[in-house]
Amino acid sequence: MDTKALRQKILDLAIHGKLVPQDPNDEPASVLLERIKAEKERLIKEGKIKRSKKSAKTSDTPHYQNVPFEVPSSWVWCKLEDYVKSVTDGDHQAPPKSDIGIPFLVISDVAKGKLNFLNTRFVPQEYYEKISFDRKPEKGDLLFTVTGSYGIVVPVNIDCKFCFQRHIGLIKTLNTSEYLLHLLKSSYFKGQCDEFATGTAQKTVGLETLRSFLLPIPPFAEQQRIVIEIEKWFSLIELIEGGKDDLQTTIKQAKSKILDLAIHGKLVPQDPNEEPAIKLLKRINPDFTPCDNGHSGKLPYKIPKTWAWCSHNSILDISGGSQPAKSYFETIPKPNYIRLYQIRDYGESPVPVYIPINLASKQTEKGDILLARYGGSLGKVFHAKQGAYNVAMVKVIFKFENLIYKEYAYYYYLSDLYQGKLKEISRTAQTGFNITDFNDMYFPLPPINEQQRIVQKIEELFSSLDNIQKSLEV
């Protein structure tokens, strides 16, 4: 479920007058605007706000010829500046700094749609006192970012003195902020901002532009019903999102648990008639020494009797990738060239690169196992495609035939036994791993037929979990 789109749909219904029914007994919105106009006149006379360049005109029907969409007859269209006390922004001059005093907010302090005073800077009390009334936020006002990350709406929901930079706008409201808050978050209003924002490096919604945006205004009583209905739906959506996040976390944890059971010998039953892994190992390599001899104190955990603990490098090896200089790279296939796979090519945004086949010293066949060895990708495991592979990955080499079922090894590398070792490596100064890091890594080896049953059960369970995951995305 696309909950973000659902939120916007609810806001869209709300501002079109389709979320709650109209009540013919409600006082028309035009009367509300007349009261707002009278209150603004009082504030102008007191010198708290300035008169706008164009006086507001209101009526009980839309008075603009080209309104964005139809609204109920009890509603009215008006400019933002006609609906609020004032629309201003912060001081355009760099304010003086202070170790203590009045908090001074910048865009990063409101970027998440909430006031954040944790890392704020301060300005002197004297500086704040000189700021005009229409630039001092009060509880019930709205902040609105106008530059760069424009369009973030932040309700002022605390009684606290603070000021802010010029990239933030201040909308001083007249006890009508709840409906306005939702309106400013609607796709309609965001679309207005996108259409009229100017600039290249940092787009800006100018104050005059912001003041002139048209708003669909319902009667005040209907606004209150709309807000209650919006908040009811949004609360339900939050429950859905919480459950969705919880379920996604549960699915991830379930997969980890399945792999844990698999490499502990607890996912499928053992067959006492199967040849123990140690006998197969001895037959393939008579000199093989199991880890159980003299290593019991170091082994990660107890495994079934038919299994064997092996040091990783006694049965598996890794081979690091390589690549020529970038001057040899081509972006389209050519004769005697081969695809060079990089980690990004196993993600959602592959970027094909081809290199001369005579320079492709490290190659994979389809189905080989590749391990990411560096940085943020450390721990990722891939099923290889046919081609060459670069230095950011290593290929897993199976030293003996018919000893390890390839897919069992693949799931081993996804398990906490392997991933935990990588976490240890990442806590050191190393940027990745090398072959020596595998010397003290252990591999739990079941009989070959049991490996196949384990893989079959893993894939069966993972498929069920993936189907649940897909249902969350619908």
C-alpha positions in Angstrom: 0.0 0.0 0.0 1.3 3.4 -1.0 0.5 5.3 2.2 2.1 8.5 1.0 -0.2 8.6 -2.0 -3.1 7.7 0.3 -2.3 10.7 2.5 -2.3 13.0 -0.6 -5.6 11.6 -1.8 -7.2 12.4 1.6 -5.9 15.9 1.5 -7.0 16.2 -2.1 -10.6 15.2 -1.1 -10.4 17.6 1.8 -9.5 20.7 -0.2 -12.1 19.9 -2.9 -14.9 19.8 -0.3 -15.4 16.1 -0.7 -14.1 14.7 2.6 -17.0 15.7 4.8 -20.5 16.9 3.9 -21.4 20.6 3.8 -23.8 21.9 6.4 -26.2 24.7 5.0 -26.3 26.1 8.5 -22.6 26.9 8.6 -21.5 30.5 8.4 -20.1 31.0 4.9 -16.4 31.4 4.4 -16.8 34.9 3.1 -17.9 36.0 6.6 -14.8 34.4 8.1 -12.7 36.4 5.6 -14.4 39.6 6.6 -13.6 39.0 10.2 -10.0 38.2 9.3 -9.9 41.5 7.3 -11.1 43.5 10.3 -8.6 41.9 12.6 -5.8 42.7 10.1 -7.0 46.3 10.0 -6.6 46.5 13.8 -3.1 45.0 13.7 -2.2 47.5 10.9 -3.4 50.4 13.0 -1.3 49.1 16.0 1.7 49.0 13.7 2.3 45.3 14.2 1.9 44.4 10.5 2.0 46.2 7.2 -0.8 46.6 4.7 -0.4 44.4 1.7 0.1 46.1 -1.7 -3.4 45.0 -2.9 -6.4 45.1 -0.6 -8.4 42.0 -0.2 -11.7 41.6 -1.9 -14.1 38.9 -0.7 -17.6 37.7 -1.5 -19.7 34.6 -0.9 -18.7 33.2 -4.3 -15.3 32.7 -5.9 -14.2 36.2 -7.1 -11.3 35.0 -9.2 -12.1 34.3 -12.8 -9.5 31.5 -13.3 -9.8 29.4 -10.1 -7.9 26.1 -10.1 -11.0 23.9 -9.4 -14.6 24.0 -8.3 -15.4 24.2 -4.6 -18.8 24.2 -2.7 -20.9 27.3 -2.8 -20.2 28.0 0.9 -16.5 28.1 0.2 -14.4 30.9 -1.2 -11.1 31.3 -3.0 -8.6 33.9 -1.6 -5.0 34.7 -1.6 -2.8 33.3 1.2 -2.0 36.9 2.3 -5.8 37.6 2.7 -6.3 34.6 5.0 -3.5 35.2 7.5 -2.1 38.1 9.5 1.2 38.2 7.5 3.7 36.3 5.4 7.3 37.2 6.1 10.7 35.6 6.3 13.8 35.8 8.5 16.4 38.6 8.7 18.3 38.9 5.4 21.4 40.1 7.3 23.7 37.6 9.1 22.7 37.8 12.8 25.2 38.3 15.6 26.2 35.0 17.3 26.0 34.2 21.0 26.8 31.3 23.2 23.5 31.8 25.0 20.3 33.7 24.3 17.5 33.2 21.8 17.5 30.1 19.5 18.1 30.9 15.8 16.8 28.2 13.5 18.1 27.3 10.0 16.5 24.9 7.4 18.3 21.8 8.9 16.5 22.6 12.2 13.0 22.2 10.5 13.9 19.8 7.7 11.8 16.9 9.2 8.7 19.0 9.5 9.2 19.6 13.3 11.0 22.2 15.3 14.4 20.9 16.4 16.4 22.8 19.0 19.0 20.2 19.7 21.8 21.6 17.6 20.6 25.2 17.3 22.8 28.3 17.4 21.9 31.4 19.4 21.5 35.2 19.0 21.6 37.8 21.7 18.4 38.8 23.5 18.9 42.4 22.3 18.9 41.3 18.7 15.7 39.4 19.2 13.9 42.3 20.8 14.6 44.5 17.7 12.9 42.0 15.4 9.4 43.1 14.3 6.2 41.5 15.5 5.5 39.9 12.1 8.9 38.1 12.2 8.5 36.6 15.7 6.9 33.2 15.7 4.0 32.5 18.1 2.3 29.3 19.0 -0.2 28.5 16.3 1.9 30.1 13.5 3.4 28.1 10.6 6.9 28.0 9.3 7.4 27.4 5.6 10.8 26.8 3.9 11.1 29.0 0.8 14.7 28.3 -0.5 16.4 25.0 -1.5 14.3 22.4 0.2 11.2 24.6 -0.2 7.7 23.6 0.8 8.4 22.1 4.2 5.6 23.1 6.6 6.3 23.3 10.3 3.7 24.1 12.9 4.8 26.2 15.8 3.4 24.2 18.6 5.3 25.5 21.6 5.4 28.8 23.5 9.1 29.6 23.1 11.0 32.6 21.8 13.1 31.9 18.7 13.9 33.4 15.4 15.1 32.0 12.1 17.1 32.6 8.9 15.7 34.2 5.7 15.3 30.8 3.9 12.4 30.1 6.2 9.0 31.9 5.8 6.7 32.7 8.7 2.9 32.6 8.2 1.2 34.3 11.2 -2.3 32.8 11.4 -5.6 33.9 13.0 -6.7 30.7 14.9 -7.2 28.9 11.6 -3.8 27.1 11.4 -5.0 23.4 11.5 -6.8 23.4 8.1 -4.2 25.7 6.6 -1.4 23.3 7.8 -3.0 20.4 5.9 -3.7 22.6 2.9 -0.1 23.7 2.6 0.9 20.0 2.7 -1.4 19.1 -0.2 -0.2 18.2 -3.7 -2.2 21.2 -5.0 -0.1 23.6 -3.0 3.1 21.8 -3.6 2.4 21.9 -7.3 2.0 25.7 -7.1 5.4 26.0 -5.4 7.0 23.8 -8.0 5.5 25.8 -10.9 6.5 29.2 -9.6 9.8 28.5 -7.9 12.7 30.4 -9.5 16.5 30.0 -9.6 18.9 27.3 -10.7 21.4 26.3 -8.0 18.8 26.8 -5.2 15.2 27.3 -6.2 13.2 29.8 -4.3 9.5 30.5 -3.7 9.5 34.3 -3.4 7.4 35.9 -0.6 5.3 37.9 -3.1 4.6 34.6 -5.0 3.8 32.8 -1.8 1.4 35.5 -0.7 -0.5 35.4 -4.0 -1.2 31.7 -4.1 -4.9 30.9 -4.1 -6.4 28.9 -1.3 -9.8 27.1 -1.2 -11.3 28.2 2.1 -14.3 26.4 3.7 -16.5 27.8 6.5 -14.7 27.7 9.8 -17.1 25.0 11.2 -16.4 22.8 8.2 -12.7 23.4 8.6 -12.9 21.9 12.0 -14.8 18.8 10.7 -12.3 18.4 7.9 -9.4 18.5 10.3 -11.0 15.9 12.6 -11.6 13.6 9.6 -8.1 14.1 8.2 -6.5 13.3 11.6 -8.7 10.2 11.9 -7.5 8.9 8.6 -3.9 9.9 9.2 -3.9 8.0 12.5 -5.2 4.9 10.7 -2.4 5.3 8.1 0.2 5.6 10.8 -1.0 2.3 12.3 -0.7 0.7 8.8 2.8 2.1 8.4 3.8 0.9 11.8 2.5 -2.5 11.1 4.1 -2.5 7.7 7.5 -1.5 9.2 7.1 -4.1 11.9 6.2 -6.8 9.4 9.1 -5.9 7.2 11.5 -6.1 10.2 9.9 -9.4 11.2 10.4 -10.8 7.7 14.0 -9.8 7.7 14.5 -11.4 11.2 12.6 -14.5 10.1 15.0 -15.0 7.1 18.0 -14.6 9.4 16.5 -17.2 11.8 15.9 -19.6 9.0 19.5 -19.4 7.9 20.6 -19.8 11.5 18.6 -23.0 11.9 19.9 -24.2 8.6 23.6 -23.9 9.5 22.9 -25.4 13.0 21.4 -28.6 11.5 17.9 -27.8 12.8 16.0 -26.8 9.7 15.6 -30.3 8.2 16.0 -33.7 9.9 19.2 -35.7 9.6 19.1 -39.1 7.8 21.2 -41.7 9.7 21.6 -43.7 6.5 23.5 -40.8 4.8 27.3 -41.0 4.6 28.7 -38.6 7.2 30.5 -35.5 5.8 33.8 -36.5 7.4 33.9 -39.8 5.5 33.3 -38.0 2.2 36.1 -35.5 3.1 38.5 -38.3 3.9 37.8 -40.1 0.7 38.3 -36.9 -1.3 41.3 -35.8 0.7 42.9 -38.5 2.8 45.1 -35.9 4.5 42.1 -33.8 5.7 42.1 -33.1 9.5 38.7 -32.2 10.9 38.5 -29.1 13.1 37.0 -31.2 15.9 40.6 -32.6 16.6 42.2 -30.1 19.0 39.9 -27.2 18.1 36.8 -28.0 20.1 37.2 -25.0 22.4 37.2 -22.7 19.4 34.3 -24.1 17.4 31.3 -21.8 17.2 28.6 -24.3 18.3 27.6 -28.0 18.4 26.5 -29.6 15.1 24.9 -32.9 14.2 27.1 -36.0 14.3 26.9 -36.5 10.6 28.2 -33.0 10.0 31.9 -31.8 10.1 33.5 -28.5 11.1 36.0 -27.4 8.4 38.3 -24.4 8.4 37.1 -22.2 5.5 40.4 -22.4 3.6 40.6 -26.2 3.8 37.6 -26.6 1.4 37.1 -23.1 -0.1 39.2 -20.3 -1.5 38.6 -16.8 -2.7 39.9 -15.1 -5.8 40.0 -11.3 -6.0 38.8 -9.5 -9.1 40.8 -7.3 -11.4 40.2 -4.7 -14.0 42.3 -2.7 -16.6 42.7 1.0 -16.6 39.5 2.9 -17.3 40.9 4.1 -20.6 40.1 0.5 -21.8 36.4 0.8 -20.8 33.7 0.8 -23.4 30.0 1.3 -22.8 28.7 -0.8 -25.7 29.6 -4.4 -26.7 32.4 -4.9 -29.2 34.1 -7.9 -30.8 36.6 -9.5 -28.4 35.3 -7.5 -25.5 33.6 -8.9 -22.3 31.3 -7.4 -19.8 33.0 -6.2 -16.6 30.7 -6.6 -13.6 30.9 -4.2 -10.7 28.8 -4.2 -7.5 26.4 -1.6 -8.9 25.6 -4.0 -11.8 24.0 -6.3 -9.2 21.7 -3.6 -8.0 18.8 -1.6 -9.5 20.9 0.7 -11.6 23.5 -1.2 -13.6 25.9 0.7 -15.8 27.3 -1.7 -18.4 31.1 -1.6 -19.0 33.0 -3.8 -21.4 36.8 -4.5 -21.5 39.1 -6.3 -23.9 38.8 -10.1 -23.2 42.6 -10.4 -23.2 42.7 -8.1 -20.2 39.9 -9.9 -18.3 42.1 -12.0 -16.1 39.4 -12.8 -13.6 36.1 -14.2 -14.9 33.0 -15.9 -13.7 30.5 -18.3 -15.0 26.7 -17.8 -14.5 25.9 -19.0 -10.9 29.3 -18.5 -9.4 29.3 -16.9 -6.0 30.7 -13.4 -5.6 31.3 -11.6 -2.3 31.6 -7.8 -1.9 34.8 -7.1 0.0 34.9 -3.3 0.6 33.2 -0.5 2.5 29.4 -0.1 2.5 28.8 -3.1 0.3 30.8 -5.4 2.6 28.7 -8.5 3.3 26.7 -8.5 0.1 26.5 -11.8 -1.7 25.8 -12.2 -5.4 25.0 -14.9 -7.9 27.4 -14.1 -10.6 26.7 -13.5 -14.3 29.0 -14.6 -17.0 31.8 -12.1 -17.5 34.7 -10.5 -15.7 34.5 -9.0 -12.2 36.3 -6.1 -10.7 38.5 -5.6 -7.6 35.5 -4.8 -5.3 34.5 -8.5 -5.3 36.0 -11.9 -4.8 34.9 -15.2 -6.4 34.4 -18.2 -4.2 36.5 -21.2 -5.3 35.3 -24.7 -4.5 38.5 -26.8 -3.9 36.8 -30.2 -4.3 34.0 -31.4 -6.6 30.8 -33.0 -5.1 31.7 -31.8 -1.6 29.7 -28.6 -1.3 26.3 -27.9 -2.9 26.9 -24.4 -4.3 23.6 -22.9 -3.1 24.3 -24.2 0.4 27.5 -22.2 0.4 25.6 -19.2 -0.9 23.3 -19.3 2.1 26.2 -19.8 4.4 27.6 -16.5 3.3 24.3 -14.8 4.0 24.2 -16.3 7.5 25.2 -14.6 10.7 28.2 -17.0 11.1 29.9 -15.4 8.0 28.3 -11.9 8.4 29.4 -11.8 12.1 33.0 -12.3 11.0 32.7 -9.4 8.6 31.5 -7.2 11.5 34.6 -8.1 13.4 36.7 -7.1 10.3 34.8 -3.8 9.9 35.6 -2.8 13.5 39.3 -2.8 12.6 41.1 -0.3 10.5 40.7 -2.5 7.4 38.6 -1.2 4.6 37.7 -4.8 3.5 38.9 -8.4 3.8 41.6 -10.5 2.3 42.3 -14.2 2.2 44.0 -14.3 5.6 40.8 -13.2 7.2 39.3 -16.5 6.3 42.0 -18.6 8.1 40.1 -18.7 11.3 36.6 -18.8 9.8 34.7 -22.1 10.2 32.3 -23.8 7.7 29.6 -26.3 9.0 29.5 -29.1 6.4 26.5 -31.4 6.3 26.3 -34.6 4.1 25.8 -33.5 0.4 22.2 -34.8 0.2 21.3 -33.0 3.4 22.8 -29.8 1.9 20.3 -30.1 -1.0 17.4 -30.6 1.4 18.4 -27.6 3.5 18.5 -25.4 0.4 15.2 -26.7 -0.8 13.6 -25.8 2.6 15.3 -22.4 2.7 14.0 -21.5 -0.7 10.5 -22.8 0.1 10.3 -20.6 3.3 12.0 -17.6 1.7 9.4 -17.8 -1.2 6.5 -17.6 1.3 8.1 -14.6 3.0 8.8 -12.9 -0.3 5.1 -13.2 -1.2 4.2 -11.5 2.0 6.7 -8.8 1.3 5.3 -8.2 -2.2 1.8 -7.9 -0.7 3.0 -4.9 1.4 4.1 -3.1 -1.7 0.8 -3.3 -3.5 
